[in-house]
């Protein structure tokens, strides 16, 4: 196999590596890998289709973005802060006030409907 054939087969794999490096997104890398496999298998020579797909799979494996530990720690800290807020007395008071207002509005609407029925002219 000549180096030119190998270089042509590596083009879809290079695209996967570039997408993984620039976006650091697993879904986008997976989409680039699927598109690379399809392009390599459908547009290339049937003789070298396995090489195209194999190189894309290898590139996906090597370039798959790992989770950022700092981002994971930020997510854990944000979730802990959110849970602390949801369990705080201030938030519980807000919930009670909203429920009270909803109940008050519901009673007012019902009373208005009953008043309408009482005062409406008979049909």
C-alpha positions in Angstrom: 0.0 0.0 0.0 1.5 3.3 -1.0 1.7 6.3 1.3 -0.6 8.3 -1.0 -3.4 5.7 -0.6 -2.8 5.7 3.2 -2.9 9.6 3.3 -6.1 9.7 1.3 -7.7 7.1 3.6 -6.6 9.3 6.6 -8.5 12.4 5.5 -11.8 11.4 7.1 -9.9 10.4 10.3 -8.2 13.8 10.3 -11.6 15.5 10.2 -12.6 13.6 13.3 -9.5 14.7 15.2 -10.0 18.3 14.2 -13.6 18.3 15.3 -12.7 16.6 18.6 -9.9 19.1 19.3 -11.8 22.2 18.4 -15.2 21.5 20.0 -14.3 19.1 22.9 -17.9 17.8 22.5 -18.7 14.1 22.5 -21.8 14.4 20.4 -20.1 16.4 17.8 -17.2 14.1 17.7 -19.5 11.1 17.4 -21.4 12.8 14.5 -18.1 13.6 12.8 -17.0 10.0 13.2 -20.3 8.7 11.7 -20.0 11.1 8.8 -16.3 10.2 8.3 -17.2 6.4 8.3 -19.9 7.0 5.7 -17.8 9.1 3.5 -14.9 6.7 3.7 -17.0 3.7 3.0 -19.2 5.1 0.3 -16.9 7.4 -1.7 -13.7 5.5 -1.4 -12.5 2.5 -3.3 -14.2 -0.7 -2.1 -10.8 -2.3 -1.7 -9.8 0.3 0.9 -13.1 0.9 2.6 -12.0 -1.2 5.6 -8.9 1.0 5.9 -11.0 4.2 5.8 -13.4 3.0 8.4 -10.6 1.5 10.6 -8.7 4.8 10.6 -11.8 6.8 11.5 -12.5 4.4 14.4 -8.9 4.6 15.6 -9.0 8.5 15.3 -12.3 8.5 17.3 -10.8 6.3 20.0 -7.7 8.4 20.3 -9.4 11.8 20.1 -12.5 11.1 22.2 -12.7 14.1 24.5 -12.3 13.2 28.2 -14.4 15.1 30.7 -12.7 18.2 32.1 -12.1 17.7 35.8 -12.5 21.4 36.6 -15.8 21.5 34.8 -17.0 18.4 36.7 -16.1 20.0 40.0 -17.9 23.2 39.0 -21.0 21.2 38.1 -20.9 19.4 41.5 -20.4 22.7 43.3 -23.3 24.3 41.4 -25.6 21.4 42.1 -24.7 21.5 45.8 -25.4 25.3 45.8 -28.7 24.7 44.0 -29.8 22.0 46.5 -28.8 24.3 49.4 -31.0 27.1 47.9 -33.9 24.7 47.3 -33.8 23.6 51.0 -33.3 27.1 52.4 -36.1 28.7 54.4 -36.3 31.7 52.0 -37.1 29.4 49.1 -39.7 27.4 51.1 -41.4 30.7 52.0 -41.5 31.6 48.3 -43.2 28.3 47.5 -45.8 28.8 50.2 -46.5 32.3 49.0 -46.9 31.2 45.4 -49.3 28.4 46.5 -51.2 30.8 48.6 -51.5 33.3 45.7 -52.6 30.6 43.4 -55.3 29.4 45.9 -56.5 33.0 46.4 -56.8 33.6 42.7 -58.6 30.3 42.2 -61.1 31.1 45.0 -61.6 34.6 43.6 -62.3 33.2 40.1 -64.8 30.7 41.5 -66.5 33.3 43.6 -66.8 35.5 40.6 -68.3 32.7 38.6 -70.9 32.0 41.3 -71.7 35.8 41.5 -72.1 35.8 37.7 -74.5 32.9 38.0 -76.5 34.6 40.7 -76.7 38.0 39.0 -77.1 36.8 35.4 -80.5 37.3 33.9 -82.4 34.0 33.3 -82.2 32.7 29.8 
